[in-house]
């Protein structure tokens, strides 16, 4: 089996439709979606990007 890791830069409030289109356009099976969470202003959690692992057919 082959795997591919994609990095998807995101602003959660603005790019939900882009994420949906990206996921629907993948050829293989999505194995995992891992968010990169950092502390933003006043230590509020913020997602910078997602790592998406895809298993290729």
N, C-alpha and C positions, 0 to 999 in steps of 0.2 A: 504494500500500500504506500501511496505517496501522500504527503501532506504539504499544505501551503499555508503560511502565516501572512495575514494581511494586517496592515496598520491603517486604521480609519480615524482621522482627526475629526473631532466632533465638538459642537456646542449643543448640549442636550435640548435646550429650549428652541433651537432654530433649525436643526438638521435631522429631525426624525424622519421626514419623508425621504431624504437622501440615503439614510441608513437602510430604510425599507427597500428602496430600489437596489442598493448595493447587495443586500442579502438575497433578494430575489434573482439577481443576475449571476450568482455563483453557480458553477457547474456541479460541484460536489456537495457533500454533506457537511453541514456546520457541526463541528465537534465541540467547540468552546468559544465563548466570548468573554474576554477578560478586560475589565476597565482599568485604566491607570488613574488612580485617585490621588489628588494632591490637596494641600490646604490652601484655600484662597484667602480673600479678604476676611479678616476677623476669624480666621481658621475655619471657615465654612468649607466643607468638602466640595471638590470640583473634579469633574471627569475631563481630562485633557484629550485622551484618545482611547480607542478600543483595539485590542489585539484579537483577531478573529482567525481561528484555526479551522481550515477546510480539509476534509479528506477527499482526495481526487479519485474518480472512478478508474 
